[in-house]
Amino acid sequence: MSASWLFAFLGGHQNWRSDAVTEIEGLLDAYAPLSTCTEASSTSLSLRLSSIPLEAWENEVPVLDAIIRETTRMAQPHVAMRRNLGPELYINNKIIPTDAYVVYPFSDVHLDPEIYPDPWRFDPGRKEANNVSFGYVGWGGGKKPFVLQTSMLMVFSVSQAKPLVLATA
């Protein structure tokens, strides 16, 4: 679902779309230039994208990372849910009994105007919310964050690269 929102947001923000495409084309030029392709099949965009090393996807796409982060902040309708295995505890002066579930919608933090001024505005260039604990929970937080965050970001980046580049061709 977030992938669909990414394209919807970029459709209304051509500057960010253009910057993302430029970044992806830079990776292609650096790691899979057309001049080194010897066979017709090796010029396919899918093959060229797959030849970009993982380290490049993790470290050389700050624009795409910012776009994914902002899309996740605005459009991820998820909640964190945990079961209290005991003993009972208090959160904000409310008792959480043993075996009870606590549910926290991510939108409580991601759309809070005190944390993100103008929270409904798509702005991948906005500063990170470092002024509060867990100001961004797009991939989880606390003691049990999403352990595959890096892998998921890479998969998300690669899966969005091809349609972005093709859409400008």
C-alpha positions as CSV (number, residue, x, y, z in Angstrom):
1,M,0.0,0.0,0.0
2,S,2.8,2.4,0.8
3,A,4.2,1.9,-2.7
4,S,1.0,3.2,-4.2
5,W,1.1,6.3,-1.9
6,L,4.7,6.9,-2.9
7,F,3.7,7.3,-6.6
8,A,0.6,9.4,-5.6
9,F,2.8,11.8,-3.6
10,L,5.4,12.0,-6.3
11,G,2.8,12.7,-8.9
12,G,2.1,15.9,-7.1
13,H,5.7,16.8,-6.4
14,Q,7.6,16.7,-9.6
15,N,10.8,18.1,-8.0
16,W,11.1,15.1,-5.7
17,R,10.2,12.7,-8.4
18,S,12.9,14.2,-10.7
19,D,15.5,14.1,-7.8
20,A,14.7,10.4,-7.2
21,V,15.0,9.5,-10.9
22,T,18.3,11.4,-11.1
23,E,19.6,9.5,-8.1
24,I,18.6,6.1,-9.5
25,E,20.1,7.0,-12.9
26,G,23.3,7.9,-11.1
27,L,23.4,4.5,-9.5
28,L,22.8,2.9,-12.9
29,D,25.6,5.0,-14.5
30,A,28.0,4.1,-11.7
31,Y,27.3,0.4,-11.4
32,A,25.7,-0.7,-14.6
33,P,26.5,1.7,-17.4
34,L,25.0,1.0,-20.8
35,S,28.5,1.3,-22.3
36,T,29.6,-1.9,-20.6
37,C,26.6,-4.0,-21.6
38,T,27.7,-6.5,-24.3
39,E,24.5,-8.3,-25.0
40,A,21.1,-7.0,-25.8
41,S,19.6,-8.8,-22.8
42,S,22.0,-7.1,-20.4
43,T,20.6,-3.7,-21.3
44,S,17.3,-4.5,-19.7
45,L,16.5,-2.1,-16.8
46,S,15.7,-5.0,-14.5
47,L,19.2,-6.6,-15.0
48,R,20.9,-3.3,-14.7
49,L,19.1,-2.5,-11.4
50,S,19.9,-6.0,-10.1
51,S,23.6,-5.4,-10.7
52,I,23.7,-2.4,-8.3
53,P,25.3,-3.7,-5.0
54,L,23.3,-3.8,-1.8
55,E,25.7,-1.4,-0.2
56,A,24.9,1.2,-2.8
57,W,21.1,0.8,-2.2
58,E,21.8,1.2,1.5
59,N,24.2,4.1,1.4
60,E,23.8,6.1,-1.8
61,V,20.1,6.9,-2.1
62,P,19.4,9.7,0.4
63,V,16.6,11.2,-1.7
64,L,14.8,7.9,-2.2
65,D,15.3,7.1,1.6
66,A,13.8,10.5,2.5
67,I,10.8,10.0,0.1
68,I,10.2,6.5,1.5
69,R,10.4,7.8,5.1
70,E,8.0,10.6,4.4
71,T,5.6,8.3,2.6
72,T,5.7,5.9,5.5
73,R,5.2,8.7,8.0
74,M,2.1,10.0,6.2
75,A,0.5,6.9,4.7
76,Q,1.2,4.0,6.9
77,P,-2.1,3.1,8.7
78,H,-0.5,0.6,11.0
79,V,-0.7,0.2,14.7
80,A,1.7,-1.3,17.3
81,M,0.1,-3.9,19.4
82,R,1.6,-5.6,22.4
83,R,0.3,-8.0,25.1
84,N,1.3,-7.3,28.7
85,L,2.6,-10.6,29.9
86,G,2.7,-9.2,33.4
87,P,2.9,-7.8,35.9
88,E,0.2,-5.1,35.6
89,L,1.6,-1.7,34.8
90,Y,0.6,1.9,34.3
91,I,0.8,4.0,31.2
92,N,-0.3,7.6,31.6
93,N,-1.9,6.7,34.9
94,K,-4.0,4.0,33.3
95,I,-3.7,0.4,34.5
96,I,-2.7,-2.2,32.0
97,P,-3.6,-5.6,33.5
98,T,-1.7,-8.8,32.9
99,D,-2.8,-10.4,29.6
100,A,-4.3,-7.1,28.3
101,Y,-3.4,-5.7,24.9
102,V,-2.2,-2.2,24.3
103,V,-2.7,-0.8,20.8
104,Y,-1.0,2.4,19.6
105,P,-1.8,3.9,16.2
106,F,1.4,5.3,14.5
107,S,-0.7,8.3,13.3
108,D,-0.7,9.6,16.9
109,V,2.9,10.5,16.5
110,H,3.3,10.8,12.7
111,L,0.4,13.3,12.3
112,D,1.0,15.3,15.5
113,P,1.5,19.0,14.5
114,E,3.7,19.6,17.5
115,I,6.1,17.0,16.2
116,Y,5.6,17.6,12.5
117,P,4.5,21.1,11.6
118,D,1.9,20.9,8.9
119,P,1.8,17.1,9.2
120,W,-0.4,16.5,6.1
121,R,2.1,18.3,3.8
122,F,4.4,15.9,1.9
123,D,7.9,17.1,2.6
124,P,10.7,14.6,2.4
125,G,13.2,17.4,3.2
126,R,11.7,18.0,6.6
127,K,14.0,17.6,9.6
128,E,13.7,14.4,11.6
129,A,11.8,14.7,14.8
130,N,14.6,14.4,17.3
131,N,12.9,16.6,19.9
132,V,10.8,13.7,21.2
133,S,11.3,10.0,22.0
134,F,10.0,7.8,19.2
135,G,9.1,10.8,17.0
136,Y,9.1,8.4,14.0
137,V,7.9,4.8,14.3
138,G,7.4,3.9,10.7
139,W,9.3,0.7,11.2
140,G,8.4,0.2,14.8
141,G,10.3,1.3,17.9
142,G,11.1,0.6,21.5
143,K,12.5,-2.8,22.6
144,K,11.2,-4.6,19.5
145,P,11.7,-2.5,16.4
146,F,11.2,-4.1,13.0
147,V,14.4,-6.3,12.7
148,L,14.3,-6.4,8.9
149,Q,14.1,-2.6,8.5
150,T,17.3,-2.3,6.4
151,S,16.3,-5.2,4.1
152,M,12.7,-3.9,3.8
153,L,14.0,-0.4,2.9
154,M,16.3,-1.9,0.2
155,V,13.4,-4.0,-1.2
156,F,11.1,-1.0,-1.2
157,S,13.8,1.2,-2.9
158,V,14.6,-1.4,-5.6
159,S,10.9,-2.1,-6.3
160,Q,10.2,1.6,-6.8
161,A,13.3,2.3,-9.0
162,K,12.1,0.6,-12.1
163,P,8.7,2.2,-12.4
164,L,10.2,5.6,-11.6
165,V,12.8,5.4,-14.3
166,L,10.4,3.9,-16.8
167,A,7.9,6.6,-16.2
168,T,10.4,9.2,-17.4
169,A,11.4,7.3,-20.5
